[in-house]
Amino acid sequence: YMPRQGGGARGRQLATLGRIAQEKFIDPAVGKLLDELVSLTADLPYDDDTASLVRVTRRQYERSIKVSPDFVAEMYDHTAQIYDVWKEARPKADFGMVAPYLEKSVALSRRYANFFPDHEHIADPLIDSSDYGMSVSTVRPLFAQLREALVPLVREISDRPEIDDSCLKQHYPENKQREFGLKVLQAYGFDFERGRQDKTAHPFMIRFNTGDIRITTRYKDNDLSEGLFSTLHECGHALYEMGVNPDFDGTALGRGASSGVHESQSRLWENLVGRSRLFWEYYYPQLQEVFPEQLNDVSLDTFYAAINKVAPSLIRTDADEVTYNLHVMIRFDLALNLLEGTLAVADLAEAWHARYEADLGVRAPNDTNGVLQDVHWYSGLIGGSFQGYTLGNVMSATFFEAALKAEPRVLAQIKQGEFATLHRWLRTNVYHHGRKFTAAELVERVSGEPLSIDPYIAYLHKKYGELYDLG
């Protein structure tokens, strides 16, 4: 909502604040205090709040002292600039407008990585900053496992008759879409005393503090699914932040554990709950009341199949659960190519089209739905963000399976439009801890097992095997 002319000043403000924060945090006096605190908390249990605060802050400090305040200021200033240009370039499908800025983003990302000279791959410090403990050498094998499991499933489904999703492509007035979405937000447990929902070009959640956590969405009058499921997706992010121990506010523990764990919650509430048959057995009659002209003659079976249709698509945020990770892998690979120097920014748009044709058999008519569709490369450093989406998909099934083992009544409650038990279990076992535990530690605490793709693949095979009668 900021006027176009306001971006430059906002960039300078962020650069100034970023520089000041960095200078204060990396002061040697802070390091000495942390050394003392490490000694004082050495005998406390690993999961003690105080010991965890010291451990995570120390880890953050040791990382921060390697990065110069000048770089932090330059990065914030550039991020504000490129984001404003992207907002203008995207609807115009003009990648050329933003390409020079993206070249600087790539250069800044390489400079950031080089503050950590011990990395094995240039993307490792960027991945580690958002998914601590992960690297190219851990993500690539996991992606390879997933591809090996998903490609045959996609082929099996492609041999089945195509699902008709035309019921979703009618005229759905935005105000009524928003009205229905707000009803589900409230049922999920979104706290409107501490949050709000607004519109944006690319849906996101942002946390300012424990009392101000906002979500945004994007509506299309001719597509019911985009506004609805982006609302449920961002709600999952918000529920996580709203569930973090409020005592952690303003500290290194006061937010989600990693981008992957965060994404596990948005995908859990969007897909495992929001696209489930049980959810719609309760909510579909209510949706028909909101849109009688569009849906009164559409059966629940038809609607449920439509919202879970599997088909190659151009837009990641609209992709079905089976092909979604292929979108992520494309972005992950292209970002690595940019950082490695094997792909020039000038060639990125065409490389994007080529990968979509090769992996999904589709080609965007322009760059709006191609290389410009995601905000991520135009709002920060490149190379450390997209792996979190697939890690989140994998973890979402693990967390949901653990919740059902602990609280078997959850499924019956979803069928009644009740989510308090599931929300409470997630808040207690995942959200409340904030950043006390790494993603790997959290998965093992909750499931008793290391991170594995098995629960996720089993979930997809069961759901889509029934939908497409795969036998």
N, C-alpha and C positions, 0 to 999 in steps of 0.2 A: 504493500500500500504506500510505500515511500514514493514521492515524486521523482521522476527521472533525474532531475538536477540535484537531488539530495545524495546520490551515491558517492560522489567524490568526497564530500565532507564526512560521510559515515565511514568511508575507508580510512581517512586520516584519524578519525576518533579511535577506531579499532586498532590501528597501528600504534597510536600513542599508548592506549591502555595495555595492549599486548606487550609492548616494550617494557613498560613500567612493571607489569606483573612478572615478566621474565626476570628482570633485573633484581627485583626484590626476592624472588623465590630462589635464585641461584647464588645469593649472597653466601659467602663462606660461613658466616655466623649460623645460617640455617643448617648447613651441613654439620657443624659442631653440635648444635642442639640435637639433631637427629642421631648422631653418634652416641650421645649421652642417653637418649631415649631408647635406642636399640639395646644398650646395656641394661637399663632399668627394667625393660620388659622381656628380657631374655628368658625368664622362668615362667612367663604366662603361657597359657595354652594357645595353640596356633590360631584357634577361632575366637579368642578373646577380642572384644571390640577395640580395646586400647592397643593391644599387640598388633592387630590387623591394621589399624590406622597408621601406626609407626612403620610397619612393613611396606604398605602400599605407598605411603608418602615418600619413604626412602627410595623406593624403586622409581617413583616419578621424579624425584630430585636428581638421582644419578643419571637419568635420561636427559633431564632438562639442562644440566650443567654443560652438556656437550653441544647445545644449540645456542648460537649467539643471539642476544636481544635484537641486534640489527636485522638479522634474518627474520625473526618473528614479526617485527614491525613491517618489513617488506612483504611478507607473506599475507598478513592481514589486509594491507592496503591493496595488494593485487587481487585478493579474493573478492573484495567489494567491487572492484572494477570489472573483473571478468563476469561476475554474476549479473551485473547490470547489462552488460553487452549481450550475454546469453539470453536474457529475458526479451531483448529486442530482436535478436537474430533468430530465435526459435520459431516464432510465428511467421517470419519471413522466409524460412528455410534457407538462410544465408550463412552457411558455415564459414565462408570467407571473412565475414565480419569478426568472428570470434577466434579464428585460427591463430592470428599473431599473439593473442592473449594466452591461448592454450599452449603455444610454444614456450611462453615464459613459465607457465605452470609446470610443464615438463622439466624445464631447466631448474626451477625451484625445487621440484621433487627430487631431482638428482642431487642437488646441493644438500638437501635435508638428509638424504640417505648417506651421503659422504661424511656427515658429522659422526657416523657410526662405522668406522673403517673396518671393523671385524666382520661385517656381514658377508654371507656366502653369495647372496644374490642382491642386486641393487634394490629390489622391491622389499626385501626382508624387514628393514627398519620401518617401512611404511605399513606393512601388514601387522607387524608387532605392535605398532602404536594403537591400532584399533582392535586387534585380536591378539592380545598378549600371549606369547608362547607359540604362536603360529608363524610359519615361514613358507616360502615357495616350496621347499622340500617336503613339507607336511601337507600343504594344500593340494599340490599337483597329484599325488597318489590318491587322495580322497576323491578328487574330481574324476580321476581315471576309473576308480571303482564305481562311482555313480554313473558315469557314461556307459560303462559296460552293463550295468543293470537297467538303465533307462532306455537305451536305444532299442533293445528288443521289445520292450513294452510299448514304445511309441509305434514300432512297426506292426505289432499285433493289433493295436487299436486302429491304425490306419487301414487295416484290412477289413474292418467292420463298417457297417453303414454309418454315414455321417449323421451326427445328432443335429436336429433342427433347433437353432437358438434364436429364431426370428422373433419369438415372444419378447426377447430382451431389447430388440432393436426398434421398438415403436416409440411414439412420443410420450415422454415421461417428464412432466413439468418439474423444474428444479425445486421449487418451493415444497412440493409434496415429497420429493426424494429426501430433502433435508429433514422434513418433519418425521418421516419414518426412521431415518438414520439416528436422529436424536433419541427416539424411543428405545432403540437397541443400545445406544451408548449408555443410557441411564440403567437399563437392565443389566448390562455387563458390569456396571459399578463405577463408571466414569464420574468423578466428583466435580460438578459444575461450580462448586464453591472455590475450587482450586484450578479450574481449567475452563477452556472455551474452544469452540470450533469456528474456523473461518475458511475462506476460499483462497486458492493459490494456483500458480501455474504447474507446480509439481508437488504432490502431497508430502507432508512431513510432520514430524512432531518436534517441538522444541521445549526444553526445560530451562526456565530462568531461575527458579528456586522451588522448594517443596510446596509452596503455595501458589505457584504460577506455572502451569504445565499446559501447553496449548497444542492443538492438532489442527491440521488443515486438510482440505480435500478438494477434488476437482470434479465437477459434474458435467455430464453430456445429456442434453435433452432427448437424444435419440439412442441412448444406451444406458439401461438401468444399472448394469453391473459396475461400471467404473466408479460412480459416486458412492454406491453402497459398500463395495468391498474395500475401497480405499479408506472409507470411514472406519470400518471394522479393523483394518490393518493398523491405522495410526492410533486407534483406541488401544490396541494391544501394547504399543510402545508407551502410551501414556499411563496405562494401568501399572506397568512395570515401575516407571518413575514415581508414580503416586504411592507405590507400595514400599519404596526404600525407607529404611528406618529414618524418621525425621531428625533424630539426633545426629545423623551424618551430614546434615545440610551444611554446605560451605566447606566441607573437608574432601580429601581425596577419595573417600568411600562413598560420597553422596550421589552416586549415579549408577547406571547399569554396568554389569561386569565387563562386557565387551560388545562389539557390534554384532557378533554372532548370537550371543545370548539375547540381546535386545531383539534381533530379528526373529528369534525363536518364539518370542511372545506375540509379535505382530502376526506372524504366520499361524500360530496356534489359534488365536482368536478369530482371524480372518478365515482360515481354511478348515482346521480340524473341528472347530465349533461352527463357524458361520457358513460354511458350505456343506455341512453335514445334513443328512436326511432328517435326523431328530430335530435339529434347529428349525427346519422349515415345516415340519409337521405342526409346530406351534405357531410360527410366524407367517406362514403363507396365507392362511385365511385373513390375517390382518393386513397383509400387503394387498390382497385382492380388494379389501374394503377401501384402501387408499387409491388403488388404480382399477376400479371395476371395469371400465371400458376396455382396458388393455388386457386384463388377466382373468376376468370371470369365466371365459370359455377355455382357459388354459389349465390343464390338470396339474396336480402337484408333481406327478411323475415327469411330465413334460418340462415343467419349470426346473425341477431338481437336475434333470439331465442337461438342460440348457446352461445352467450356471457352472456345471462341471464338464462341459464339452472340451475334448482334447483336439487341438488343431494347431498347426504352425501359425504363428502370428508375428506381427512386427513389434508390438509394444510389450516390454518386459512387465510393466505393472498390470497389464491386462492378461498376461499369459496364464494358461492353465497350470495345474500343479505338476503334471507329468513333463511338460516341455520347459517349465520356468527355469530350471537349472541350466539348460542349454543357453539361454539368454545370458545368464550370469557368467558362464564359462567363456563366452565370446568376449565380453567386456574385460574379464580378468586377463585373458590372453593378449588382447589388444593393448591394455595398459602396460603389461610386461614388455611387449614389443616396443612401445614408445620409450620406456625407461632404458631398455637395452640398446636403443639406437638402431634397431633393425626395421623400424617403421617411422617414417617422417610424418609430422602433423599434416603436411600438405597432402599426403596419401591416405590419411585416416578415413575420410568419408567413403572412399572407394573400397578400402579394406573392409570396412564395416559391411557394405553391401555384399562383397564377395563372401564373407563368412556367413551372413544370413542365408545367402543362396545355397552355400555348401551344407550348412548344418540344419537349416529349417526349410529350405526350398522356397523362400519368399524374398522379395526385394522391395524396399520402401520406395514409394514414388518420388520422395524428396527427403532432404536431410532433417526436416522437422520430426519425422517418424524414424529417422535413422540416427546418425551420430549426435544429433542435438536433443534427442528425446529425454535423456537423463540429466539431471542437474549436477551429478556428482563430480564430473570432470571440470565443472565450471563454478565450483564453490569450495575449492580447497586443493590439497595436494593430490597427486594421481598415483594409483597403484596400491592403495591400502584399504579400499572400501568395499569392493564388490564381493570379495570372498565371503564376507559376513552374511550375505543373503543365503548362500547355499549352506553354510555352516548352521545358520538359523533354521533352515528347513529340516536338516538332519536332527538338530536338537529339539525341535518342536515335537516331533513324534516321541522322542525319548522322555521328555517332560510330561507329555500327555499320558503316555503309557504308565509312568510312575504314579501320576495323579489317580488314574483309574484303579490301580492296584491298592492304593491307600484309601481311596474313597469310591467304592464301586457304584454308589448311588448317583454319581455325577451324570451318567448317561440318561437315567430316568429323569433327572432334574432338567437337563437340557431340553428334553422333550416337553417339559412343562414351562419352558421359558425362564427357568431359574438357574442362576450361575454363581450364587454366593459361595457354595461349597468349593467349586473349582477355583474361584477367585481367591478364597481364603487359603486354600492349600498352596497355590502358587505364591501368594503373598508371604506365607510363612516359610516356604522352602526355597524360594528363588528371589523374590523381590526384596524382602526385608534386609538381605545381606549386602545389598549394594555391590561395592567392588571388593568386599572382603576376600572373595575367592575368585580364582581364575575360572575361565570357562571349563577347562578340563576338570578342575577340582569340584566345581558345582555339579557337573554331569555325574561324576563318580559318587558324590554325596547323595544325590537324588536317586540314581538308578542302581548304584552298587557296581557299575561296570564302566570301563573306559568308553570314550566316545566311539560309536559304531553307526554305520549306515543301516544296519539290519532293521531296527524298528521302523525307520522311515520307508524303506523299500517294502517291508511287509504291509504297512499302512496303504501305500499306493496300490500294491497288487490286490489287496482285499477290496478296496473301494472301487477301483476302476475295473477289476475283474468282474464285479457284480454289475457295474454300469454298462459295460460293453460285452457282457456275457462271454468272457474269455475262457471259461471252462476250468 
